[in-house]
Amino acid sequence: MTRLKLKPDADGLRVREKPVDGKPIGQIHVADGIDSLETPEETTRKVGVNGQWLRVRTSSGLEGFAAAWMFTLEAQATMGAAAPATAQAAVQAAPAPAPKPQVRQIALQPMMDNLRLREKAVDGNPVGVVHQKDFLISLESEEATAAKLGVSGQWLRVKTLYGLEAFTAAWFLRRYDGPLPEVAPVPPALNLTGVNLDVFHPLGTPDPARLKGMGWVRFGYNVSAAQGSEDIDAAFNRYAPVLKQYARAGIKVMLVFTHQTYGEGKNEFWPWPSMTSDKWRTLTARFAAMVARIAQQYAGQDIVHAYQVWNEMDAPIGAVASVPMPPLDYGYLMAETIKAVRRVDPVTPIISGGHTGGPQAGGNYARMTLKAMPDGIRPDGLAFHPYGRGTRLGEKYAPFGHIDEEMQAYLPILPGRPIWITEWGILDRMQDFSGEVLDYASSFVRHLKAKYPGQVASMIWYAWAMTMHNGYGLVGSSSQPLQPLYDGFLRL
């Protein structure tokens, strides 16, 4: 039997009756002893591999299936028939370890929207809000929890599904006994920085060696090619070899699914500003089905590490670079896409499109989106695009204000989950000296890393090359590095 160890960020991992979508029958915690019930060879092959499932037994005797990618192997503590007789006798004589007591997890749901989470009871600083469709875990005993629920003036220590611990008003909570949704872990990246790339641009797929030091690359996944194509195999053949070279170099890959994935070139959806809720529902059904088929092509191969659903959906109607939609329609599209992808890929994070409306309008849009989604269906992160924001008020690259305003607006919306900055940079100022741009970029990255450790998953610059739309690139139109920006950015 091979002994397993649960990864620290996987505490509370579900045990299921069968792999993938089996009924949850229990949970595993970091302190638990876990044995694989499969051969040492099969166990070694599966452990740490996305999409693989293991049959396991906990120290309390619970047997079932669990996600193999959430485990590591303990120091080889396996017993085989070839063990010396004296060792076998010693093992047989040793008393079996007493099973560890299982702590029953108590799940809760708010009875109101915008319920505040605080650092301490009563008057602690707010650290987030939750809604009626969200879930919390009590961090107090079953007896204490039962005594406080529904009682005015009582405060309960709780944890969100994403790990944020806080206090909240117990009189606005009720017990929940159903299954809890799975939460995809944020993939660890070499660095938080990255660049937006483009397989259709002549400079849009640089050699991975030129990106050494970055953690992410981000691609829009264009199936339609503006002609309404639905040939996902042709798109896979175009993208997969490119994506693999970055993934094999240790750079995480993000794919963005937008109107160019499905919808572009379809006359029934044109012009975009005339879309109705009924048309968005029609598009959503086809979009979600196509995205699920694409996700199945990449599942379990360690090629794609995050999926983003739509782009700048909260932009004003008629925006040139994006296709906006009302938040209720986006909430429906997001929920249907998450459900479809999760049927074929249970682990890759699925995040929101990049909000571009700023802290107030963008934050309100994100809250309305989540409110429109069903119980237990949530993106694994929120993204935004803080163009025109920086760390020094009054600087020419930050006309809209300080980056903290956006961070403090978006972080509480999905409490405990990091923010994804999937586009940022400088637009329409190609004549500026790259040293000025580096000064801005350096202060931006260093500020976020220092002030929000663990709360930012990515900071993806727009864009790699000067000629990729209107972004200030790290290289010029002939692919030459723009110094000192190029070398300086790689060191951030």
Kinemage of the C-alpha trace (Angstrom):
@kinemage 1
@onewidth
@group {chain A} dominant
@subgroup {mainchain}
@vectorlist {calphas} color= white
{ca met a 1} P 0.000 0.000 0.000
{ca thr a 2} L 1.319 3.468 -0.899
{ca arg a 3} L 0.913 6.317 1.558
{ca leu a 4} L -0.236 9.657 0.104
{ca lys a 5} L -0.034 13.210 1.338
{ca leu a 6} L -2.625 15.864 0.529
{ca lys a 7} L -1.309 19.139 -0.885
{ca pro a 8} L -1.709 21.998 1.657
{ca asp a 9} L -4.013 24.037 -0.607
{ca ala a 10} L -6.345 21.054 -1.160
{ca asp a 11} L -7.666 20.811 2.422
{ca gly a 12} L -11.248 19.512 2.379
{ca leu a 13} L -10.794 17.509 -0.856
{ca arg a 14} L -13.888 15.495 -1.680
{ca val a 15} L -14.025 11.691 -1.742
{ca arg a 16} L -16.525 10.385 -4.308
{ca glu a 17} L -18.302 7.078 -4.942
{ca lys a 18} L -16.828 7.042 -8.471
{ca pro a 19} L -14.364 9.262 -10.373
{ca val a 20} L -15.185 12.737 -11.768
{ca asp a 21} L -18.912 13.117 -11.051
{ca gly a 22} L -19.607 10.478 -8.419
{ca lys a 23} L -21.649 11.354 -5.352
{ca pro a 24} L -19.487 13.012 -2.639
{ca ile a 25} L -19.236 10.698 0.399
{ca gly a 26} L -16.679 12.491 2.549
{ca gln a 27} L -13.676 14.767 2.695
{ca ile a 28} L -9.928 14.517 3.211
{ca his a 29} L -7.948 17.003 5.280
{ca val a 30} L -4.243 17.772 5.328
{ca ala a 31} L -3.745 16.043 8.673
{ca asp a 32} L -5.430 12.809 7.540
{ca gly a 33} L -3.578 9.620 6.745
{ca ile a 34} L -4.406 8.461 3.217
{ca asp a 35} L -3.521 5.167 1.528
{ca ser a 36} L -3.815 4.402 -2.158
{ca leu a 37} L -5.814 1.231 -2.867
{ca glu a 38} L -4.205 0.902 -6.296
{ca thr a 39} L -0.876 -0.709 -7.169
{ca pro a 40} L 2.298 1.285 -6.422
{ca glu a 41} L 2.925 1.537 -10.159
{ca glu a 42} L -0.548 2.923 -10.927
{ca thr a 43} L -0.363 5.242 -7.946
{ca thr a 44} L 2.986 6.677 -9.021
{ca arg a 45} L 1.711 7.111 -12.577
{ca lys a 46} L -1.378 9.050 -11.489
{ca val a 47} L -0.231 11.187 -8.565
{ca gly a 48} L 0.067 14.859 -9.498
{ca val a 49} L -1.437 14.359 -12.986
{ca asn a 50} L -4.434 16.504 -13.951
{ca gly a 51} L -7.553 14.488 -14.770
{ca gln a 52} L -6.406 11.291 -13.010
{ca trp a 53} L -8.398 9.744 -10.138
{ca leu a 54} L -7.234 7.360 -7.402
{ca arg a 55} L -9.083 4.884 -5.229
{ca val a 56} L -8.051 5.738 -1.680
{ca arg a 57} L -8.755 4.913 1.968
{ca thr a 58} L -8.521 7.419 4.824
{ca ser a 59} L -7.334 6.633 8.351
{ca ser a 60} L -10.990 6.539 9.442
{ca gly a 61} L -11.727 3.730 6.972
{ca leu a 62} L -13.556 5.801 4.345
{ca glu a 63} L -12.977 4.390 0.858
{ca gly a 64} L -13.682 6.137 -2.442
{ca phe a 65} L -12.156 8.042 -5.323
{ca ala a 66} L -10.300 11.363 -5.131
{ca ala a 67} L -8.490 13.705 -7.519
{ca ala a 68} L -4.957 12.317 -7.953
{ca trp a 69} L -3.526 15.704 -8.873
{ca met a 70} L -4.188 16.940 -5.338
{ca phe a 71} L -1.769 14.418 -3.776
{ca thr a 72} L 1.951 13.877 -3.467
{ca leu a 73} L 3.714 10.658 -2.503
{ca glu a 74} L 4.986 10.400 1.048
{ca ala a 75} L 8.515 9.037 1.540
{ca gln a 76} L 8.303 5.575 0.037
{ca ala a 77} L 6.500 3.805 2.853
{ca thr a 78} L 5.258 0.885 0.782
{ca met a 79} L 5.249 -2.725 1.923
{ca gly a 80} L 5.860 -5.574 -0.466
{ca ala a 81} L 6.166 -9.325 -0.304
{ca ala a 82} L 9.936 -9.051 -0.631
{ca ala a 83} L 10.309 -7.322 2.738
{ca pro a 84} L 12.580 -9.181 5.191
{ca ala a 85} L 10.764 -11.563 7.496
{ca thr a 86} L 11.956 -9.700 10.591
{ca ala a 87} L 10.594 -6.463 9.202
{ca gln a 88} L 7.296 -8.161 8.388
{ca ala a 89} L 7.076 -9.538 11.896
{ca ala a 90} L 7.821 -6.148 13.379
{ca val a 91} L 5.095 -4.584 11.288
{ca gln a 92} L 2.639 -7.311 12.261
{ca ala a 93} L 3.497 -6.883 15.933
{ca ala a 94} L 3.171 -3.106 15.906
{ca pro a 95} L -0.215 -1.878 17.092
{ca ala a 96} L -2.363 -0.260 14.438
{ca pro a 97} L -2.509 3.532 14.785
{ca ala a 98} L -5.723 4.805 16.290
{ca pro a 99} L -7.963 6.375 13.645
{ca lys a 100} L -7.953 10.147 13.745
{ca pro a 101} L -11.254 11.719 14.729
{ca gln a 102} L -13.118 13.152 11.763
{ca val a 103} L -14.228 16.748 12.142
{ca arg a 104} L -17.633 17.186 10.614
{ca gln a 105} L -17.691 20.105 8.204
{ca ile a 106} L -20.698 22.379 8.689
{ca ala a 107} L -21.756 24.188 5.519
{ca leu a 108} L -23.794 27.374 5.652
{ca gln a 109} L -25.592 29.746 3.312
{ca pro a 110} L -26.439 33.435 3.826
{ca met a 111} L -30.105 34.389 4.049
{ca met a 112} L -29.449 37.805 2.485
{ca asp a 113} L -27.345 39.361 -0.239
{ca asn a 114} L -24.312 41.554 0.512
{ca leu a 115} L -23.663 39.950 3.909
{ca arg a 116} L -20.370 41.378 5.143
{ca leu a 117} L -17.371 39.342 6.229
{ca arg a 118} L -15.206 41.093 8.858
{ca glu a 119} L -11.704 40.688 10.305
{ca lys a 120} L -13.223 40.437 13.790
{ca ala a 121} L -16.722 40.249 15.227
{ca val a 122} L -19.052 43.264 15.393
{ca asp a 123} L -16.870 46.139 14.186
{ca gly a 124} L -13.924 44.537 12.386
{ca asn a 125} L -12.795 45.854 9.036
{ca pro a 126} L -14.878 44.434 6.130
{ca val a 127} L -12.883 41.931 4.049
{ca gly a 128} L -15.597 40.777 1.663
{ca val a 129} L -19.274 40.166 1.028
{ca val a 130} L -21.265 37.027 0.280
{ca his a 131} L -24.700 36.461 -1.195
{ca gln a 132} L -27.592 34.015 -0.832
{ca lys a 133} L -26.157 31.712 -3.482
{ca asp a 134} L -22.720 31.515 -1.855
{ca phe a 135} L -21.441 28.956 0.658
{ca leu a 136} L -19.479 29.242 3.889
{ca ile a 137} L -17.882 26.700 6.226
{ca ser a 138} L -18.161 27.135 9.987
{ca leu a 139} L -14.825 27.176 11.810
{ca glu a 140} L -16.510 26.616 15.173
{ca ser a 141} L -17.760 23.386 16.728
{ca glu a 142} L -21.050 21.862 15.704
{ca glu a 143} L -22.522 22.725 19.100
{ca ala a 144} L -21.375 26.362 18.998
{ca thr a 145} L -22.566 26.770 15.423
{ca ala a 146} L -26.011 25.354 16.168
{ca ala a 147} L -26.359 27.603 19.213
{ca lys a 148} L -25.554 30.755 17.217
{ca leu a 149} L -27.386 30.264 13.902
{ca gly a 150} L -30.341 32.609 13.611
{ca val a 151} L -29.642 34.292 16.956
{ca ser a 152} L -29.474 38.082 16.840
{ca gly a 153} L -26.187 39.506 18.091
{ca gln a 154} L -24.203 36.278 17.649
{ca trp a 155} L -21.112 36.212 15.418
{ca leu a 156} L -19.615 33.126 13.811
{ca arg a 157} L -16.088 32.465 12.564
{ca val a 158} L -16.340 31.093 9.027
{ca lys a 159} L -14.314 30.298 5.923
{ca thr a 160} L -15.261 30.845 2.283
{ca leu a 161} L -14.798 28.016 -0.204
{ca tyr a 162} L -11.723 29.912 -1.388
{ca gly a 163} L -10.043 29.889 2.029
{ca leu a 164} L -10.737 33.392 3.392
{ca glu a 165} L -11.344 33.220 7.160
{ca ala a 166} L -13.518 35.913 8.736
{ca phe a 167} L -16.424 36.645 11.093
{ca thr a 168} L -20.014 37.262 10.058
{ca ala a 169} L -23.464 37.782 11.594
{ca ala a 170} L -24.791 34.340 12.562
{ca trp a 171} L -28.393 35.542 12.553
{ca phe a 172} L -28.245 35.857 8.754
{ca leu a 173} L -26.972 32.293 8.208
{ca arg a 174} L -28.715 28.958 7.744
{ca arg a 175} L -27.361 25.426 7.628
{ca tyr a 176} L -26.801 23.786 4.245
{ca asp a 177} L -26.674 19.977 3.929
{ca gly a 178} L -26.236 19.511 0.174
{ca pro a 179} L -23.040 18.883 -1.818
{ca leu a 180} L -20.584 21.760 -2.099
{ca pro a 181} L -19.143 22.835 -5.465
{ca glu a 182} L -15.560 22.002 -6.364
{ca val a 183} L -13.035 24.845 -6.385
{ca ala a 184} L -10.242 24.752 -8.950
{ca pro a 185} L -6.846 25.660 -7.467
{ca val a 186} L -4.928 28.594 -8.918
{ca pro a 187} L -2.015 27.115 -10.886
{ca pro a 188} L 1.335 28.243 -9.461
{ca ala a 189} L 3.212 30.286 -12.061
{ca leu a 190} L 6.893 31.093 -12.375
{ca asn a 191} L 5.958 34.747 -12.014
{ca leu a 192} L 2.801 36.860 -12.017
{ca thr a 193} L 3.806 38.807 -15.122
{ca gly a 194} L 3.024 37.790 -18.673
{ca val a 195} L 2.111 39.056 -22.134
{ca asn a 196} L -0.807 38.867 -24.538
{ca leu a 197} L 0.065 37.010 -27.756
{ca asp a 198} L -1.726 36.364 -31.049
{ca val a 199} L -1.295 33.396 -33.413
{ca phe a 200} L -2.614 35.485 -36.328
{ca his a 201} L -0.033 38.256 -35.896
{ca pro a 202} L 3.362 37.925 -37.639
{ca leu a 203} L 5.149 38.745 -34.365
{ca gly a 204} L 2.558 37.177 -32.097
{ca thr a 205} L 4.227 33.855 -31.240
{ca pro a 206} L 7.790 34.616 -30.072
{ca asp a 207} L 10.234 31.896 -29.086
{ca pro a 208} L 9.575 30.984 -25.408
{ca ala a 209} L 13.229 31.739 -24.636
{ca arg a 210} L 12.486 35.407 -25.313
{ca leu a 211} L 9.919 35.375 -22.485
{ca lys a 212} L 12.257 33.890 -19.892
{ca gly a 213} L 11.194 35.074 -16.444
{ca met a 214} L 7.510 35.563 -17.271
{ca gly a 215} L 4.805 33.366 -15.823
{ca trp a 216} L 1.901 33.694 -18.301
{ca val a 217} L 0.942 34.014 -21.937
{ca arg a 218} L -2.638 34.796 -22.962
{ca phe a 219} L -4.290 34.037 -26.312
{ca gly a 220} L -7.704 34.865 -27.700
{ca tyr a 221} L -9.043 31.564 -29.070
{ca asn a 222} L -10.314 32.460 -32.539
{ca val a 223} L -12.249 29.632 -34.182
{ca ser a 224} L -14.444 31.739 -36.454
{ca ala a 225} L -11.571 33.669 -38.101
{ca ala a 226} L -14.278 36.305 -38.822
{ca gln a 227} L -16.014 33.994 -41.301
{ca gly a 228} L -18.295 32.128 -38.921
{ca ser a 229} L -16.241 28.923 -38.937
{ca glu a 230} L -17.027 26.235 -36.355
{ca asp a 231} L -14.085 23.991 -37.215
{ca ile a 232} L -12.566 23.396 -33.775
{ca asp a 233} L -10.182 20.786 -35.172
{ca ala a 234} L -8.626 23.340 -37.532
{ca ala a 235} L -8.326 25.761 -34.613
{ca phe a 236} L -6.730 23.054 -32.447
{ca asn a 237} L -4.203 22.254 -35.164
{ca arg a 238} L -3.354 25.954 -35.388
{ca tyr a 239} L -3.100 26.670 -31.660
{ca ala a 240} L -1.967 23.447 -29.950
{ca pro a 241} L 1.613 23.310 -31.299
{ca val a 242} L 2.103 26.960 -30.328
{ca leu a 243} L 0.630 26.561 -26.853
{ca lys a 244} L 2.674 23.432 -26.171
{ca gln a 245} L 5.967 25.220 -26.711
{ca tyr a 246} L 5.128 27.744 -23.971
{ca ala a 247} L 3.735 25.129 -21.591
{ca arg a 248} L 6.816 22.914 -22.046
{ca ala a 249} L 9.008 25.928 -21.273
{ca gly a 250} L 7.243 26.308 -17.914
{ca ile a 251} L 5.050 29.269 -18.918
{ca lys a 252} L 1.364 29.038 -17.984
{ca val a 253} L -1.145 29.415 -20.830
{ca met a 254} L -4.494 31.222 -20.651
{ca leu a 255} L -7.138 30.960 -23.394
{ca val a 256} L -9.866 33.575 -23.830
{ca phe a 257} L -13.196 32.459 -25.288
{ca thr a 258} L -15.083 35.354 -26.928
{ca his a 259} L -17.367 36.213 -29.850
{ca gln a 260} L -14.417 35.211 -32.046
{ca thr a 261} L -14.607 31.690 -30.637
{ca tyr a 262} L -18.262 31.414 -31.570
{ca gly a 263} L -20.531 34.076 -33.033
{ca glu a 264} L -18.312 36.221 -35.241
{ca gly a 265} L -19.474 36.071 -38.857
{ca lys a 266} L -22.897 34.685 -37.898
{ca asn a 267} L -25.430 37.005 -39.507
{ca glu a 268} L -28.110 36.161 -36.951
{ca phe a 269} L -26.035 37.919 -34.246
{ca trp a 270} L -25.024 40.970 -36.248
{ca pro a 271} L -24.851 43.833 -35.496
{ca trp a 272} L -23.767 43.130 -31.899
{ca pro a 273} L -25.394 46.246 -30.372
{ca ser a 274} L -28.809 44.937 -31.477
{ca met a 275} L -28.519 41.701 -29.478
{ca thr a 276} L -31.463 40.814 -27.216
{ca ser a 277} L -31.619 38.488 -24.212
{ca asp a 278} L -33.273 35.850 -26.393
{ca lys a 279} L -30.439 36.091 -28.917
{ca trp a 280} L -27.850 35.904 -26.128
{ca arg a 281} L -29.532 32.711 -24.872
{ca thr a 282} L -29.380 31.209 -28.354
{ca leu a 283} L -25.710 32.127 -28.666
{ca thr a 284} L -24.961 30.872 -25.139
{ca ala a 285} L -26.196 27.338 -25.854
{ca arg a 286} L -23.968 27.045 -28.916
{ca phe a 287} L -21.039 28.895 -27.350
{ca ala a 288} L -20.991 26.711 -24.206
{ca ala a 289} L -21.213 23.508 -26.250
{ca met a 290} L -18.313 24.579 -28.482
{ca val a 291} L -16.158 25.695 -25.548
{ca ala a 292} L -16.712 22.349 -23.807
{ca arg a 293} L -15.548 20.502 -26.931
{ca ile a 294} L -12.448 22.708 -27.083
{ca ala a 295} L -11.717 22.156 -23.381
{ca gln a 296} L -11.991 18.390 -23.937
{ca gln a 297} L -9.280 18.619 -26.604
{ca tyr a 298} L -6.856 20.087 -24.045
{ca ala a 299} L -8.005 18.365 -20.834
{ca gly a 300} L -5.365 16.530 -18.809
{ca gln a 301} L -2.428 17.506 -21.054
{ca asp a 302} L -0.906 20.345 -18.984
{ca ile a 303} L -1.129 22.683 -21.973
{ca val a 304} L -3.813 25.156 -20.840
{ca his a 305} L -3.801 26.438 -17.258
{ca ala a 306} L -6.741 28.878 -17.200
{ca tyr a 307} L -9.829 29.614 -19.296
{ca gln a 308} L -11.335 33.097 -19.502
{ca val a 309} L -14.949 33.558 -20.567
{ca trp a 310} L -15.478 36.639 -22.783
{ca asn a 311} L -13.567 39.906 -22.749
{ca glu a 312} L -14.542 43.378 -21.492
{ca met a 313} L -18.215 42.429 -21.451
{ca asp a 314} L -18.960 45.476 -19.272
{ca ala a 315} L -17.670 47.977 -21.862
{ca pro a 316} L -20.097 50.602 -23.210
{ca ile a 317} L -22.406 49.502 -26.019
{ca gly a 318} L -20.645 50.120 -29.319
{ca ala a 319} L -17.145 49.685 -27.883
{ca val a 320} L -14.688 49.093 -30.711
{ca ala a 321} L -12.472 46.368 -29.226
{ca ser a 322} L -15.071 44.254 -27.418
{ca val a 323} L -18.619 42.908 -27.540
{ca pro a 324} L -20.494 44.046 -24.416
{ca met a 325} L -23.596 42.404 -22.970
{ca pro a 326} L -25.957 43.076 -20.039
{ca pro a 327} L -24.778 41.530 -16.746
{ca leu a 328} L -27.777 39.187 -16.440
{ca asp a 329} L -27.063 37.769 -19.887
{ca tyr a 330} L -23.386 37.460 -19.061
{ca gly a 331} L -24.209 35.686 -15.792
{ca tyr a 332} L -26.237 33.144 -17.772
{ca leu a 333} L -23.479 32.676 -20.361
{ca met a 334} L -20.822 32.303 -17.658
{ca ala a 335} L -22.853 29.745 -15.676
{ca glu a 336} L -23.715 27.616 -18.713
{ca thr a 337} L -20.095 27.683 -19.887
{ca ile a 338} L -18.768 26.653 -16.459
{ca lys a 339} L -21.220 23.745 -16.268
{ca ala a 340} L -20.342 22.575 -19.783
{ca val a 341} L -16.566 22.764 -19.261
{ca arg a 342} L -16.686 21.102 -15.847
{ca arg a 343} L -18.234 18.005 -17.412
{ca val a 344} L -15.013 17.424 -19.366
{ca asp a 345} L -12.396 19.218 -17.250
{ca pro a 346} L -12.874 19.315 -13.468
{ca val a 347} L -9.690 21.176 -12.576
{ca thr a 348} L -8.607 24.015 -14.897
{ca pro a 349} L -9.619 27.406 -13.428
{ca ile a 350} L -12.380 29.265 -15.284
{ca ile a 351} L -12.283 33.012 -14.694
{ca ser a 352} L -14.464 35.942 -15.679
{ca gly a 353} L -13.772 38.171 -18.621
{ca gly a 354} L -11.673 41.235 -17.897
{ca his a 355} L -13.859 44.011 -16.468
{ca thr a 356} L -13.015 47.407 -17.892
{ca gly a 357} L -15.585 49.631 -16.177
{ca gly a 358} L -13.449 50.639 -13.217
{ca pro a 359} L -14.065 50.144 -9.496
{ca gln a 360} L -17.661 51.333 -9.365
{ca ala a 361} L -19.304 50.405 -12.662
{ca gly a 362} L -17.126 47.324 -13.140
{ca gly a 363} L -17.589 46.197 -9.554
{ca asn a 364} L -21.370 46.601 -9.798
{ca tyr a 365} L -21.379 44.624 -13.048
{ca ala a 366} L -19.434 41.784 -11.394
{ca arg a 367} L -21.829 41.662 -8.436
{ca met a 368} L -24.881 41.593 -10.722
{ca thr a 369} L -23.275 38.804 -12.756
{ca leu a 370} L -22.731 36.608 -9.685
{ca lys a 371} L -26.238 37.294 -8.428
{ca ala a 372} L -27.635 36.083 -11.765
{ca met a 373} L -25.789 32.737 -11.519
{ca pro a 374} L -27.303 29.586 -9.923
{ca asp a 375} L -26.347 28.194 -6.500
{ca gly a 376} L -22.896 26.653 -6.443
{ca ile a 377} L -21.844 27.956 -9.869
{ca arg a 378} L -19.111 30.561 -9.633
{ca pro a 379} L -16.055 31.524 -11.681
{ca asp a 380} L -12.756 30.590 -10.064
{ca gly a 381} L -11.632 34.209 -10.184
{ca leu a 382} L -12.510 37.726 -11.291
{ca ala a 383} L -10.431 39.568 -13.881
{ca phe a 384} L -10.121 43.242 -14.697
{ca his a 385} L -8.166 45.516 -17.053
{ca pro a 386} L -6.814 48.554 -15.173
{ca tyr a 387} L -5.706 50.660 -18.115
{ca gly a 388} L -4.939 54.202 -17.023
{ca arg a 389} L -4.222 53.292 -13.395
{ca gly a 390} L -0.926 53.266 -11.552
{ca thr a 391} L 0.744 53.869 -8.208
{ca arg a 392} L 1.479 57.603 -8.409
{ca leu a 393} L -1.389 60.029 -8.653
{ca gly a 394} L -0.953 62.589 -11.377
{ca glu a 395} L 1.445 60.579 -13.557
{ca lys a 396} L 0.581 60.623 -17.243
{ca tyr a 397} L 0.045 56.863 -17.418
{ca ala a 398} L -2.498 56.881 -14.580
{ca pro a 399} L -5.146 59.459 -15.518
{ca phe a 400} L -7.949 57.384 -13.960
{ca gly a 401} L -6.401 57.050 -10.498
{ca his a 402} L -4.602 54.622 -8.203
{ca ile a 403} L -4.586 50.857 -8.807
{ca asp a 404} L -5.588 50.321 -5.159
{ca glu a 405} L -9.061 51.660 -5.958
{ca glu a 406} L -9.691 48.779 -8.329
{ca met a 407} L -8.053 46.160 -6.119
{ca gln a 408} L -10.135 47.202 -3.136
{ca ala a 409} L -13.302 47.194 -5.246
{ca tyr a 410} L -12.875 43.750 -6.815
{ca leu a 411} L -11.214 41.716 -4.033
{ca pro a 412} L -14.289 41.597 -1.727
{ca ile a 413} L -16.612 40.404 -4.499
{ca leu a 414} L -15.223 36.842 -4.527
{ca pro a 415} L -13.736 36.739 -0.999
{ca gly a 416} L -10.542 34.737 -0.614
{ca arg a 417} L -9.921 34.325 -4.341
{ca pro a 418} L -7.077 36.230 -6.054
{ca ile a 419} L -7.646 38.865 -8.722
{ca trp a 420} L -6.511 38.224 -12.299
{ca ile a 421} L -5.189 41.218 -14.221
{ca thr a 422} L -5.413 39.870 -17.757
{ca glu a 423} L -4.630 43.107 -19.600
{ca trp a 424} L -2.777 46.223 -18.511
{ca gly a 425} L -0.242 48.548 -20.042
{ca ile a 426} L -0.081 51.731 -22.076
{ca leu a 427} L -2.230 52.481 -25.105
{ca asp a 428} L -1.785 54.946 -27.974
{ca arg a 429} L 1.567 56.384 -26.806
{ca met a 430} L 4.003 54.548 -29.078
{ca gln a 431} L 6.261 57.590 -29.357
{ca asp a 432} L 7.163 57.569 -25.621
{ca phe a 433} L 10.625 56.561 -24.388
{ca ser a 434} L 10.627 52.961 -23.162
{ca gly a 435} L 12.490 53.977 -20.015
{ca glu a 436} L 9.433 55.956 -18.905
{ca val a 437} L 7.236 52.962 -19.642
{ca leu a 438} L 9.541 50.690 -17.622
{ca asp a 439} L 9.393 53.082 -14.664
{ca tyr a 440} L 5.581 52.900 -14.746
{ca ala a 441} L 5.488 49.116 -15.181
{ca ser a 442} L 8.051 48.508 -12.435
{ca ser a 443} L 6.198 50.572 -9.855
{ca phe a 444} L 2.913 48.866 -10.809
{ca val a 445} L 4.213 45.292 -10.441
{ca arg a 446} L 6.285 45.912 -7.318
{ca his a 447} L 3.438 47.710 -5.578
{ca leu a 448} L 0.950 44.888 -6.190
{ca lys a 449} L 3.422 42.186 -5.166
{ca ala a 450} L 4.307 44.017 -1.948
{ca lys a 451} L 0.843 45.176 -0.894
{ca tyr a 452} L -1.271 42.216 -2.059
{ca pro a 453} L 0.828 39.052 -1.637
{ca gly a 454} L -1.168 36.005 -2.652
{ca gln a 455} L -4.086 38.156 -3.848
{ca val a 456} L -3.044 38.607 -7.488
{ca ala a 457} L -2.833 35.607 -9.815
{ca ser a 458} L -1.533 37.336 -12.950
{ca met a 459} L -0.450 40.674 -14.408
{ca ile a 460} L -0.488 40.243 -18.191
{ca trp a 461} L 0.922 43.126 -20.241
{ca tyr a 462} L -0.739 44.294 -23.431
{ca ala a 463} L 1.038 43.538 -25.646
{ca trp a 464} L 4.166 41.733 -26.829
{ca ala a 465} L 4.814 43.763 -29.997
{ca met a 466} L 4.221 47.403 -30.916
{ca thr a 467} L 2.069 46.513 -33.904
{ca met a 468} L -0.384 44.373 -31.951
{ca his a 469} L -3.280 46.841 -32.023
{ca asn a 470} L -2.635 50.003 -30.000
{ca gly a 471} L -0.605 48.639 -27.088
{ca tyr a 472} L 2.945 49.655 -26.185
{ca gly a 473} L 4.954 46.504 -26.899
{ca leu a 474} L 8.046 45.031 -25.362
{ca val a 475} L 9.458 44.708 -28.881
{ca gly a 476} L 9.164 46.985 -31.876
{ca ser a 477} L 7.611 46.483 -35.298
{ca ser a 478} L 10.686 44.589 -36.513
{ca ser a 479} L 10.738 42.368 -33.387
{ca gln a 480} L 13.764 44.106 -31.874
{ca pro a 481} L 13.660 44.513 -28.038
{ca leu a 482} L 12.740 47.993 -26.861
{ca gln a 483} L 15.312 48.798 -24.216
{ca pro a 484} L 15.435 49.306 -21.310
{ca leu a 485} L 11.780 48.156 -21.128
{ca tyr a 486} L 12.370 44.657 -22.519
{ca asp a 487} L 15.129 43.531 -20.127
{ca gly a 488} L 13.573 45.376 -17.193
{ca phe a 489} L 10.157 43.764 -17.667
{ca leu a 490} L 11.667 40.270 -17.756
{ca arg a 491} L 13.190 40.925 -14.331
{ca leu a 492} L 9.978 42.102 -12.662
